[in-house]
Amino acid sequence: AGDFIGRVTAPYFRGIPTLNPHDIYISALLRSIISILLLFTNIPDSQVSTFLSNDSAPIVLITLLGLTNGIIANLSMMYG
């Protein structure tokens, strides 16, 4: 669902200056931060952050991954 919503809303993100055709790879690399944060959500008794120990953190991060996947994939196809 997140990927579909990202692909549908991607045309609205064409006007953002950081998502121009020459810098789209930077946005794709920034998605790796979300993946790394997702790995820290499954650590019991973690001292990393109170947000990451919450039960809603994996849901929010996976939704962000889906949305950004749809947006970046669709923008890459539009610019290509």
C-alpha positions in Angstrom: 0.0 0.0 0.0 2.8 2.4 0.8 4.6 1.7 -2.5 1.3 2.3 -4.4 0.6 5.6 -2.5 4.2 6.7 -3.2 3.9 6.0 -6.9 0.6 7.8 -7.1 1.8 10.9 -5.2 5.3 11.1 -6.9 4.3 13.7 -9.5 3.6 16.1 -6.7 7.3 15.8 -5.6 8.7 16.8 -8.9 9.0 20.5 -7.8 11.2 19.8 -4.8 14.7 21.1 -5.6 16.5 18.2 -3.8 14.7 15.6 -6.0 16.0 16.8 -9.4 17.3 14.3 -11.9 20.9 14.8 -11.0 20.5 14.3 -7.2 17.9 11.6 -7.1 20.5 9.1 -6.0 21.2 11.0 -2.8 17.6 10.5 -1.8 17.9 6.8 -2.6 21.0 6.6 -0.4 19.3 8.3 2.5 16.7 5.5 2.5 19.5 3.3 4.0 19.2 5.3 7.2 15.6 4.1 7.6 16.8 0.5 7.0 19.5 0.9 9.7 17.0 2.3 12.2 14.7 -0.6 11.4 17.4 -3.0 12.6 17.6 -1.3 16.0 13.8 -1.7 16.7 14.1 -5.4 17.6 16.7 -5.0 20.4 15.2 -5.8 23.8 16.1 -3.4 26.6 17.8 -1.1 24.2 19.3 2.2 25.4 19.4 3.6 21.8 16.1 5.6 21.9 12.7 5.5 23.5 11.1 5.9 20.0 12.8 2.7 18.7 11.7 0.6 21.6 8.1 1.6 21.0 5.8 -1.0 19.3 4.8 1.5 16.6 8.3 2.3 15.5 8.6 -0.7 13.0 5.2 0.1 11.5 6.2 3.8 10.9 9.6 2.9 9.5 8.3 0.2 7.2 5.6 2.6 6.0 8.3 5.2 5.3 10.3 2.7 3.3 7.3 1.8 1.2 6.4 5.4 0.5 9.9 6.4 -0.3 10.3 3.4 -2.5 7.3 4.3 -4.6 8.3 8.0 -4.8 11.9 7.5 -5.8 11.2 4.6 -8.2 8.5 6.6 -10.0 10.6 9.8 -10.1 13.5 7.8 -11.5 11.3 6.5 -14.3 9.9 10.0 -15.0 13.3 11.6 -15.2 14.7 8.7 -17.2 
